[in-house]
Structure formats: C-alpha cells, structure tokens
Amino acid sequence: MGPKRTDYASIGIENYWVVDGARSVVHVFGEPVDGDYAQVHTVRFGEPLAVPGTNATIIID
C-alpha cells in the first residue's frame, strides 16, 4: 500500500484504512508492530465493516 503504511505504523497509528474504489474494497490495517501492521483485513463495498475501538459497524458502498 505504499510508504504511508509503514510511516504510520512506525509512529504508532493504531488503524490505517485504504479505500480502493477501483476494486470496490477497503483495506483495514491494525496493530502496528516494528514499522508495519500485524493485522490486515480486506472488506468489499456493501459488506459490514467494524470500526476498530468502537461498537459501530458501517457499510461503504
């Protein structure tokens, strides 16, 4: 996903989302460890997406 992902992980940004409109997906990166993210989830548009750190769920379409 490019240099921003590792930059954000390196400074401890807990969650990083990348919306890929061309592929109709959202990549959700979490748990920064040693300059990268330990967890990666990909969710298709229209599917429920849990918002980390909350009880909220959203749908991106």
BAVEX-587624 format. One record per residue (C-alpha): x, y, z. Coordinates in steps of 0.5 Angstrom, whole numbers, plus 500, padded with zeros to 3 digits. Layout:
XYZ
...
***
This chain:
500500500
506505500
510508504
505512508
503505511
510504514
511511516
504511520
506504523
513507525
509513529
504508533
498510529
493504531
489504525
490505518
485505512
486505505
479506500
481502494
475505489
477502483
477495486
471497491
475494497
477498504
484495507
484496514
491495518
492495525
496493531
503497529
509493530
516494528
514499523
509495520
502493521
501486524
493485522
490487515
483486513
480487507
473488506
468489500
464495499
457493501
459489507
459491514
466494517
467494524
470501527
476499531
476501538
468502538
462498538
460502531
459498524
459502518
458500510
461503505
458503498
***
